[in-house]
Structure formats: C-alpha cells, structure tokens
Amino acid sequence: MVKVELLTSPGCQKCAAAQDSIRELIASFGSDQVTLRDVDVLDELDYAVSLGVLTIPAIAIDGALVFTSLPTTDALRAELAKHLRLGGGK
C-alpha cells in the first residue's frame, strides 16, 4: 500500500483547490492500494520540516517528499503507479 500525505495549511487557496482533485485521483486507485492523509503543516510543523517542506501544497509519498509544489494529475498518477509497481509502503 502506498501512503500519500498532502501537506497544506488553512487559508491556502492552492491547497484547497488541489484537495478535491487529489482525493479523486487517489480514490481511483482504491483504498486498498493508496491512502491519503491530510497534514496541516501548522499542526505538524516538526514533521513538515523533517520532510524538507519549504512551500505548500506539497506531497509526500511513503514518508518522503516527492512533490514540492502541486503536480499535474498525470505526474501524480505516474508517480503513484511507479510506487505501486515497486511495492510501496513496505
């Protein structure tokens, strides 16, 4: 299973706009394949810093920062497919 974390903060317009499309994409893989956790960087600042997050929205996959800005749907889909092929989340 691949674990995706969407790092955002309240009031971030780009973050809010991205959440629905990212949720929809992740749902298309099925909850048995990919999970999503929303991370409020204000609540989990130490964790965000440990990942290397400098801007939001950002996306971590399996505990590693993969996208430092909002990717296209195709780029995120390809990255998730790659992680699934590699047996992500183990």
Phi and psi restraints in degrees (range 20) as a CNS / XPLOR table:
assign (resid 1 and name C) (resid 2 and name N)
       (resid 2 and name CA) (resid 2 and name C) 1.0 -98.2 20.0 2
assign (resid 2 and name N) (resid 2 and name CA)
       (resid 2 and name C) (resid 3 and name N) 1.0 133.6 20.0 2
assign (resid 2 and name C) (resid 3 and name N)
       (resid 3 and name CA) (resid 3 and name C) 1.0 -108.9 20.0 2
assign (resid 3 and name N) (resid 3 and name CA)
       (resid 3 and name C) (resid 4 and name N) 1.0 116.9 20.0 2
assign (resid 3 and name C) (resid 4 and name N)
       (resid 4 and name CA) (resid 4 and name C) 1.0 -106.0 20.0 2
assign (resid 4 and name N) (resid 4 and name CA)
       (resid 4 and name C) (resid 5 and name N) 1.0 135.5 20.0 2
assign (resid 4 and name C) (resid 5 and name N)
       (resid 5 and name CA) (resid 5 and name C) 1.0 -122.1 20.0 2
assign (resid 5 and name N) (resid 5 and name CA)
       (resid 5 and name C) (resid 6 and name N) 1.0 125.8 20.0 2
assign (resid 5 and name C) (resid 6 and name N)
       (resid 6 and name CA) (resid 6 and name C) 1.0 -100.9 20.0 2
assign (resid 6 and name N) (resid 6 and name CA)
       (resid 6 and name C) (resid 7 and name N) 1.0 112.9 20.0 2
assign (resid 6 and name C) (resid 7 and name N)
       (resid 7 and name CA) (resid 7 and name C) 1.0 -94.1 20.0 2
assign (resid 7 and name N) (resid 7 and name CA)
       (resid 7 and name C) (resid 8 and name N) 1.0 119.6 20.0 2
assign (resid 7 and name C) (resid 8 and name N)
       (resid 8 and name CA) (resid 8 and name C) 1.0 -141.5 20.0 2
assign (resid 8 and name N) (resid 8 and name CA)
       (resid 8 and name C) (resid 9 and name N) 1.0 -179.0 20.0 2
assign (resid 8 and name C) (resid 9 and name N)
       (resid 9 and name CA) (resid 9 and name C) 1.0 -146.7 20.0 2
assign (resid 9 and name N) (resid 9 and name CA)
       (resid 9 and name C) (resid 10 and name N) 1.0 155.2 20.0 2
assign (resid 9 and name C) (resid 10 and name N)
       (resid 10 and name CA) (resid 10 and name C) 1.0 -60.0 20.0 2
assign (resid 10 and name N) (resid 10 and name CA)
       (resid 10 and name C) (resid 11 and name N) 1.0 141.3 20.0 2
assign (resid 10 and name C) (resid 11 and name N)
       (resid 11 and name CA) (resid 11 and name C) 1.0 86.8 20.0 2
assign (resid 11 and name N) (resid 11 and name CA)
       (resid 11 and name C) (resid 12 and name N) 1.0 -5.2 20.0 2
assign (resid 11 and name C) (resid 12 and name N)
       (resid 12 and name CA) (resid 12 and name C) 1.0 -82.0 20.0 2
assign (resid 12 and name N) (resid 12 and name CA)
       (resid 12 and name C) (resid 13 and name N) 1.0 109.4 20.0 2
assign (resid 12 and name C) (resid 13 and name N)
       (resid 13 and name CA) (resid 13 and name C) 1.0 -66.5 20.0 2
assign (resid 13 and name N) (resid 13 and name CA)
       (resid 13 and name C) (resid 14 and name N) 1.0 -39.4 20.0 2
assign (resid 13 and name C) (resid 14 and name N)
       (resid 14 and name CA) (resid 14 and name C) 1.0 -63.2 20.0 2
assign (resid 14 and name N) (resid 14 and name CA)
       (resid 14 and name C) (resid 15 and name N) 1.0 -37.5 20.0 2
assign (resid 14 and name C) (resid 15 and name N)
       (resid 15 and name CA) (resid 15 and name C) 1.0 -64.2 20.0 2
assign (resid 15 and name N) (resid 15 and name CA)
       (resid 15 and name C) (resid 16 and name N) 1.0 -48.2 20.0 2
assign (resid 15 and name C) (resid 16 and name N)
       (resid 16 and name CA) (resid 16 and name C) 1.0 -61.9 20.0 2
assign (resid 16 and name N) (resid 16 and name CA)
       (resid 16 and name C) (resid 17 and name N) 1.0 -41.5 20.0 2
assign (resid 16 and name C) (resid 17 and name N)
       (resid 17 and name CA) (resid 17 and name C) 1.0 -65.9 20.0 2
assign (resid 17 and name N) (resid 17 and name CA)
       (resid 17 and name C) (resid 18 and name N) 1.0 -32.4 20.0 2
assign (resid 17 and name C) (resid 18 and name N)
       (resid 18 and name CA) (resid 18 and name C) 1.0 -80.1 20.0 2
assign (resid 18 and name N) (resid 18 and name CA)
       (resid 18 and name C) (resid 19 and name N) 1.0 -28.6 20.0 2
assign (resid 18 and name C) (resid 19 and name N)
       (resid 19 and name CA) (resid 19 and name C) 1.0 -57.2 20.0 2
assign (resid 19 and name N) (resid 19 and name CA)
       (resid 19 and name C) (resid 20 and name N) 1.0 -45.9 20.0 2
assign (resid 19 and name C) (resid 20 and name N)
       (resid 20 and name CA) (resid 20 and name C) 1.0 -64.4 20.0 2
assign (resid 20 and name N) (resid 20 and name CA)
       (resid 20 and name C) (resid 21 and name N) 1.0 -44.6 20.0 2
assign (resid 20 and name C) (resid 21 and name N)
       (resid 21 and name CA) (resid 21 and name C) 1.0 -67.6 20.0 2
assign (resid 21 and name N) (resid 21 and name CA)
       (resid 21 and name C) (resid 22 and name N) 1.0 -36.2 20.0 2
assign (resid 21 and name C) (resid 22 and name N)
       (resid 22 and name CA) (resid 22 and name C) 1.0 -68.5 20.0 2
assign (resid 22 and name N) (resid 22 and name CA)
       (resid 22 and name C) (resid 23 and name N) 1.0 -42.6 20.0 2
assign (resid 22 and name C) (resid 23 and name N)
       (resid 23 and name CA) (resid 23 and name C) 1.0 -59.6 20.0 2
assign (resid 23 and name N) (resid 23 and name CA)
       (resid 23 and name C) (resid 24 and name N) 1.0 -43.7 20.0 2
assign (resid 23 and name C) (resid 24 and name N)
       (resid 24 and name CA) (resid 24 and name C) 1.0 -62.6 20.0 2
assign (resid 24 and name N) (resid 24 and name CA)
       (resid 24 and name C) (resid 25 and name N) 1.0 -44.8 20.0 2
assign (resid 24 and name C) (resid 25 and name N)
       (resid 25 and name CA) (resid 25 and name C) 1.0 -62.3 20.0 2
assign (resid 25 and name N) (resid 25 and name CA)
       (resid 25 and name C) (resid 26 and name N) 1.0 -46.1 20.0 2
assign (resid 25 and name C) (resid 26 and name N)
       (resid 26 and name CA) (resid 26 and name C) 1.0 -65.1 20.0 2
assign (resid 26 and name N) (resid 26 and name CA)
       (resid 26 and name C) (resid 27 and name N) 1.0 -38.5 20.0 2
assign (resid 26 and name C) (resid 27 and name N)
       (resid 27 and name CA) (resid 27 and name C) 1.0 -61.8 20.0 2
assign (resid 27 and name N) (resid 27 and name CA)
       (resid 27 and name C) (resid 28 and name N) 1.0 -31.0 20.0 2
assign (resid 27 and name C) (resid 28 and name N)
       (resid 28 and name CA) (resid 28 and name C) 1.0 -66.1 20.0 2
assign (resid 28 and name N) (resid 28 and name CA)
       (resid 28 and name C) (resid 29 and name N) 1.0 -21.8 20.0 2
assign (resid 28 and name C) (resid 29 and name N)
       (resid 29 and name CA) (resid 29 and name C) 1.0 -82.1 20.0 2
assign (resid 29 and name N) (resid 29 and name CA)
       (resid 29 and name C) (resid 30 and name N) 1.0 -23.6 20.0 2
assign (resid 29 and name C) (resid 30 and name N)
       (resid 30 and name CA) (resid 30 and name C) 1.0 95.7 20.0 2
assign (resid 30 and name N) (resid 30 and name CA)
       (resid 30 and name C) (resid 31 and name N) 1.0 140.5 20.0 2
assign (resid 30 and name C) (resid 31 and name N)
       (resid 31 and name CA) (resid 31 and name C) 1.0 -67.3 20.0 2
assign (resid 31 and name N) (resid 31 and name CA)
       (resid 31 and name C) (resid 32 and name N) 1.0 -15.8 20.0 2
assign (resid 31 and name C) (resid 32 and name N)
       (resid 32 and name CA) (resid 32 and name C) 1.0 -81.3 20.0 2
assign (resid 32 and name N) (resid 32 and name CA)
       (resid 32 and name C) (resid 33 and name N) 1.0 -12.0 20.0 2
assign (resid 32 and name C) (resid 33 and name N)
       (resid 33 and name CA) (resid 33 and name C) 1.0 -106.7 20.0 2
assign (resid 33 and name N) (resid 33 and name CA)
       (resid 33 and name C) (resid 34 and name N) 1.0 -41.8 20.0 2
assign (resid 33 and name C) (resid 34 and name N)
       (resid 34 and name CA) (resid 34 and name C) 1.0 -137.9 20.0 2
assign (resid 34 and name N) (resid 34 and name CA)
       (resid 34 and name C) (resid 35 and name N) 1.0 131.6 20.0 2
assign (resid 34 and name C) (resid 35 and name N)
       (resid 35 and name CA) (resid 35 and name C) 1.0 -114.4 20.0 2
assign (resid 35 and name N) (resid 35 and name CA)
       (resid 35 and name C) (resid 36 and name N) 1.0 154.4 20.0 2
assign (resid 35 and name C) (resid 36 and name N)
       (resid 36 and name CA) (resid 36 and name C) 1.0 -124.4 20.0 2
assign (resid 36 and name N) (resid 36 and name CA)
       (resid 36 and name C) (resid 37 and name N) 1.0 134.0 20.0 2
assign (resid 36 and name C) (resid 37 and name N)
       (resid 37 and name CA) (resid 37 and name C) 1.0 -127.6 20.0 2
assign (resid 37 and name N) (resid 37 and name CA)
       (resid 37 and name C) (resid 38 and name N) 1.0 126.4 20.0 2
assign (resid 37 and name C) (resid 38 and name N)
       (resid 38 and name CA) (resid 38 and name C) 1.0 -82.6 20.0 2
assign (resid 38 and name N) (resid 38 and name CA)
       (resid 38 and name C) (resid 39 and name N) 1.0 129.6 20.0 2
assign (resid 38 and name C) (resid 39 and name N)
       (resid 39 and name CA) (resid 39 and name C) 1.0 -117.7 20.0 2
assign (resid 39 and name N) (resid 39 and name CA)
       (resid 39 and name C) (resid 40 and name N) 1.0 115.5 20.0 2
assign (resid 39 and name C) (resid 40 and name N)
       (resid 40 and name CA) (resid 40 and name C) 1.0 -83.0 20.0 2
assign (resid 40 and name N) (resid 40 and name CA)
       (resid 40 and name C) (resid 41 and name N) 1.0 112.7 20.0 2
assign (resid 40 and name C) (resid 41 and name N)
       (resid 41 and name CA) (resid 41 and name C) 1.0 -64.7 20.0 2
assign (resid 41 and name N) (resid 41 and name CA)
       (resid 41 and name C) (resid 42 and name N) 1.0 -21.9 20.0 2
assign (resid 41 and name C) (resid 42 and name N)
       (resid 42 and name CA) (resid 42 and name C) 1.0 -72.5 20.0 2
assign (resid 42 and name N) (resid 42 and name CA)
       (resid 42 and name C) (resid 43 and name N) 1.0 -33.5 20.0 2
assign (resid 42 and name C) (resid 43 and name N)
       (resid 43 and name CA) (resid 43 and name C) 1.0 -82.0 20.0 2
assign (resid 43 and name N) (resid 43 and name CA)
       (resid 43 and name C) (resid 44 and name N) 1.0 -29.2 20.0 2
assign (resid 43 and name C) (resid 44 and name N)
       (resid 44 and name CA) (resid 44 and name C) 1.0 -125.3 20.0 2
assign (resid 44 and name N) (resid 44 and name CA)
       (resid 44 and name C) (resid 45 and name N) 1.0 51.8 20.0 2
assign (resid 44 and name C) (resid 45 and name N)
       (resid 45 and name CA) (resid 45 and name C) 1.0 -59.6 20.0 2
assign (resid 45 and name N) (resid 45 and name CA)
       (resid 45 and name C) (resid 46 and name N) 1.0 -45.0 20.0 2
assign (resid 45 and name C) (resid 46 and name N)
       (resid 46 and name CA) (resid 46 and name C) 1.0 -60.5 20.0 2
assign (resid 46 and name N) (resid 46 and name CA)
       (resid 46 and name C) (resid 47 and name N) 1.0 -41.6 20.0 2
assign (resid 46 and name C) (resid 47 and name N)
       (resid 47 and name CA) (resid 47 and name C) 1.0 -64.6 20.0 2
assign (resid 47 and name N) (resid 47 and name CA)
       (resid 47 and name C) (resid 48 and name N) 1.0 -45.3 20.0 2
assign (resid 47 and name C) (resid 48 and name N)
       (resid 48 and name CA) (resid 48 and name C) 1.0 -60.0 20.0 2
assign (resid 48 and name N) (resid 48 and name CA)
       (resid 48 and name C) (resid 49 and name N) 1.0 -42.7 20.0 2
assign (resid 48 and name C) (resid 49 and name N)
       (resid 49 and name CA) (resid 49 and name C) 1.0 -64.7 20.0 2
assign (resid 49 and name N) (resid 49 and name CA)
       (resid 49 and name C) (resid 50 and name N) 1.0 -40.5 20.0 2
assign (resid 49 and name C) (resid 50 and name N)
       (resid 50 and name CA) (resid 50 and name C) 1.0 -63.7 20.0 2
assign (resid 50 and name N) (resid 50 and name CA)
       (resid 50 and name C) (resid 51 and name N) 1.0 -28.6 20.0 2
assign (resid 50 and name C) (resid 51 and name N)
       (resid 51 and name CA) (resid 51 and name C) 1.0 -78.0 20.0 2
assign (resid 51 and name N) (resid 51 and name CA)
       (resid 51 and name C) (resid 52 and name N) 1.0 -21.8 20.0 2
assign (resid 51 and name C) (resid 52 and name N)
       (resid 52 and name CA) (resid 52 and name C) 1.0 96.0 20.0 2
assign (resid 52 and name N) (resid 52 and name CA)
       (resid 52 and name C) (resid 53 and name N) 1.0 19.1 20.0 2
assign (resid 52 and name C) (resid 53 and name N)
       (resid 53 and name CA) (resid 53 and name C) 1.0 -69.8 20.0 2
assign (resid 53 and name N) (resid 53 and name CA)
       (resid 53 and name C) (resid 54 and name N) 1.0 124.8 20.0 2
assign (resid 53 and name C) (resid 54 and name N)
       (resid 54 and name CA) (resid 54 and name C) 1.0 -114.3 20.0 2
assign (resid 54 and name N) (resid 54 and name CA)
       (resid 54 and name C) (resid 55 and name N) 1.0 -26.5 20.0 2
assign (resid 54 and name C) (resid 55 and name N)
       (resid 55 and name CA) (resid 55 and name C) 1.0 -136.7 20.0 2
assign (resid 55 and name N) (resid 55 and name CA)
       (resid 55 and name C) (resid 56 and name N) 1.0 159.4 20.0 2
assign (resid 55 and name C) (resid 56 and name N)
       (resid 56 and name CA) (resid 56 and name C) 1.0 -126.4 20.0 2
assign (resid 56 and name N) (resid 56 and name CA)
       (resid 56 and name C) (resid 57 and name N) 1.0 154.4 20.0 2
assign (resid 56 and name C) (resid 57 and name N)
       (resid 57 and name CA) (resid 57 and name C) 1.0 -72.4 20.0 2
assign (resid 57 and name N) (resid 57 and name CA)
       (resid 57 and name C) (resid 58 and name N) 1.0 153.1 20.0 2
assign (resid 57 and name C) (resid 58 and name N)
       (resid 58 and name CA) (resid 58 and name C) 1.0 -137.4 20.0 2
assign (resid 58 and name N) (resid 58 and name CA)
       (resid 58 and name C) (resid 59 and name N) 1.0 158.3 20.0 2
assign (resid 58 and name C) (resid 59 and name N)
       (resid 59 and name CA) (resid 59 and name C) 1.0 -129.9 20.0 2
assign (resid 59 and name N) (resid 59 and name CA)
       (resid 59 and name C) (resid 60 and name N) 1.0 128.0 20.0 2
assign (resid 59 and name C) (resid 60 and name N)
       (resid 60 and name CA) (resid 60 and name C) 1.0 -108.9 20.0 2
assign (resid 60 and name N) (resid 60 and name CA)
       (resid 60 and name C) (resid 61 and name N) 1.0 143.5 20.0 2
assign (resid 60 and name C) (resid 61 and name N)
       (resid 61 and name CA) (resid 61 and name C) 1.0 -126.6 20.0 2
assign (resid 61 and name N) (resid 61 and name CA)
       (resid 61 and name C) (resid 62 and name N) 1.0 125.4 20.0 2
assign (resid 61 and name C) (resid 62 and name N)
       (resid 62 and name CA) (resid 62 and name C) 1.0 51.8 20.0 2
assign (resid 62 and name N) (resid 62 and name CA)
       (resid 62 and name C) (resid 63 and name N) 1.0 41.8 20.0 2
assign (resid 62 and name C) (resid 63 and name N)
       (resid 63 and name CA) (resid 63 and name C) 1.0 81.2 20.0 2
assign (resid 63 and name N) (resid 63 and name CA)
       (resid 63 and name C) (resid 64 and name N) 1.0 9.3 20.0 2
assign (resid 63 and name C) (resid 64 and name N)
       (resid 64 and name CA) (resid 64 and name C) 1.0 -126.0 20.0 2
assign (resid 64 and name N) (resid 64 and name CA)
       (resid 64 and name C) (resid 65 and name N) 1.0 137.1 20.0 2
assign (resid 64 and name C) (resid 65 and name N)
       (resid 65 and name CA) (resid 65 and name C) 1.0 -68.0 20.0 2
assign (resid 65 and name N) (resid 65 and name CA)
       (resid 65 and name C) (resid 66 and name N) 1.0 121.2 20.0 2
assign (resid 65 and name C) (resid 66 and name N)
       (resid 66 and name CA) (resid 66 and name C) 1.0 -111.4 20.0 2
assign (resid 66 and name N) (resid 66 and name CA)
       (resid 66 and name C) (resid 67 and name N) 1.0 -40.9 20.0 2
assign (resid 66 and name C) (resid 67 and name N)
       (resid 67 and name CA) (resid 67 and name C) 1.0 -122.3 20.0 2
assign (resid 67 and name N) (resid 67 and name CA)
       (resid 67 and name C) (resid 68 and name N) 1.0 120.6 20.0 2
assign (resid 67 and name C) (resid 68 and name N)
       (resid 68 and name CA) (resid 68 and name C) 1.0 -90.1 20.0 2
assign (resid 68 and name N) (resid 68 and name CA)
       (resid 68 and name C) (resid 69 and name N) 1.0 -3.3 20.0 2
assign (resid 68 and name C) (resid 69 and name N)
       (resid 69 and name CA) (resid 69 and name C) 1.0 -146.9 20.0 2
assign (resid 69 and name N) (resid 69 and name CA)
       (resid 69 and name C) (resid 70 and name N) 1.0 173.6 20.0 2
assign (resid 69 and name C) (resid 70 and name N)
       (resid 70 and name CA) (resid 70 and name C) 1.0 -67.6 20.0 2
assign (resid 70 and name N) (resid 70 and name CA)
       (resid 70 and name C) (resid 71 and name N) 1.0 120.1 20.0 2
assign (resid 70 and name C) (resid 71 and name N)
       (resid 71 and name CA) (resid 71 and name C) 1.0 -82.0 20.0 2
assign (resid 71 and name N) (resid 71 and name CA)
       (resid 71 and name C) (resid 72 and name N) 1.0 166.3 20.0 2
assign (resid 71 and name C) (resid 72 and name N)
       (resid 72 and name CA) (resid 72 and name C) 1.0 -70.4 20.0 2
assign (resid 72 and name N) (resid 72 and name CA)
       (resid 72 and name C) (resid 73 and name N) 1.0 160.9 20.0 2
assign (resid 72 and name C) (resid 73 and name N)
       (resid 73 and name CA) (resid 73 and name C) 1.0 -59.5 20.0 2
assign (resid 73 and name N) (resid 73 and name CA)
       (resid 73 and name C) (resid 74 and name N) 1.0 -41.5 20.0 2
assign (resid 73 and name C) (resid 74 and name N)
       (resid 74 and name CA) (resid 74 and name C) 1.0 -64.1 20.0 2
assign (resid 74 and name N) (resid 74 and name CA)
       (resid 74 and name C) (resid 75 and name N) 1.0 -40.0 20.0 2
assign (resid 74 and name C) (resid 75 and name N)
       (resid 75 and name CA) (resid 75 and name C) 1.0 -65.8 20.0 2
assign (resid 75 and name N) (resid 75 and name CA)
       (resid 75 and name C) (resid 76 and name N) 1.0 -41.8 20.0 2
assign (resid 75 and name C) (resid 76 and name N)
       (resid 76 and name CA) (resid 76 and name C) 1.0 -67.4 20.0 2
assign (resid 76 and name N) (resid 76 and name CA)
       (resid 76 and name C) (resid 77 and name N) 1.0 -42.4 20.0 2
assign (resid 76 and name C) (resid 77 and name N)
       (resid 77 and name CA) (resid 77 and name C) 1.0 -59.1 20.0 2
assign (resid 77 and name N) (resid 77 and name CA)
       (resid 77 and name C) (resid 78 and name N) 1.0 -45.4 20.0 2
assign (resid 77 and name C) (resid 78 and name N)
       (resid 78 and name CA) (resid 78 and name C) 1.0 -63.9 20.0 2
assign (resid 78 and name N) (resid 78 and name CA)
       (resid 78 and name C) (resid 79 and name N) 1.0 -41.0 20.0 2
assign (resid 78 and name C) (resid 79 and name N)
       (resid 79 and name CA) (resid 79 and name C) 1.0 -66.2 20.0 2
assign (resid 79 and name N) (resid 79 and name CA)
       (resid 79 and name C) (resid 80 and name N) 1.0 -40.8 20.0 2
assign (resid 79 and name C) (resid 80 and name N)
       (resid 80 and name CA) (resid 80 and name C) 1.0 -65.3 20.0 2
assign (resid 80 and name N) (resid 80 and name CA)
       (resid 80 and name C) (resid 81 and name N) 1.0 -42.8 20.0 2
assign (resid 80 and name C) (resid 81 and name N)
       (resid 81 and name CA) (resid 81 and name C) 1.0 -61.0 20.0 2
assign (resid 81 and name N) (resid 81 and name CA)
       (resid 81 and name C) (resid 82 and name N) 1.0 -40.6 20.0 2
assign (resid 81 and name C) (resid 82 and name N)
       (resid 82 and name CA) (resid 82 and name C) 1.0 -62.2 20.0 2
assign (resid 82 and name N) (resid 82 and name CA)
       (resid 82 and name C) (resid 83 and name N) 1.0 -45.3 20.0 2
assign (resid 82 and name C) (resid 83 and name N)
       (resid 83 and name CA) (resid 83 and name C) 1.0 -64.6 20.0 2
assign (resid 83 and name N) (resid 83 and name CA)
       (resid 83 and name C) (resid 84 and name N) 1.0 -37.2 20.0 2
assign (resid 83 and name C) (resid 84 and name N)
       (resid 84 and name CA) (resid 84 and name C) 1.0 -66.3 20.0 2
assign (resid 84 and name N) (resid 84 and name CA)
       (resid 84 and name C) (resid 85 and name N) 1.0 -40.8 20.0 2
assign (resid 84 and name C) (resid 85 and name N)
       (resid 85 and name CA) (resid 85 and name C) 1.0 -63.6 20.0 2
assign (resid 85 and name N) (resid 85 and name CA)
       (resid 85 and name C) (resid 86 and name N) 1.0 -34.2 20.0 2
assign (resid 85 and name C) (resid 86 and name N)
       (resid 86 and name CA) (resid 86 and name C) 1.0 -84.8 20.0 2
assign (resid 86 and name N) (resid 86 and name CA)
       (resid 86 and name C) (resid 87 and name N) 1.0 1.1 20.0 2
assign (resid 86 and name C) (resid 87 and name N)
       (resid 87 and name CA) (resid 87 and name C) 1.0 76.7 20.0 2
assign (resid 87 and name N) (resid 87 and name CA)
       (resid 87 and name C) (resid 88 and name N) 1.0 42.0 20.0 2
assign (resid 87 and name C) (resid 88 and name N)
       (resid 88 and name CA) (resid 88 and name C) 1.0 -53.1 20.0 2
assign (resid 88 and name N) (resid 88 and name CA)
       (resid 88 and name C) (resid 89 and name N) 1.0 152.6 20.0 2
assign (resid 88 and name C) (resid 89 and name N)
       (resid 89 and name CA) (resid 89 and name C) 1.0 83.7 20.0 2
assign (resid 89 and name N) (resid 89 and name CA)
       (resid 89 and name C) (resid 90 and name N) 1.0 2.1 20.0 2
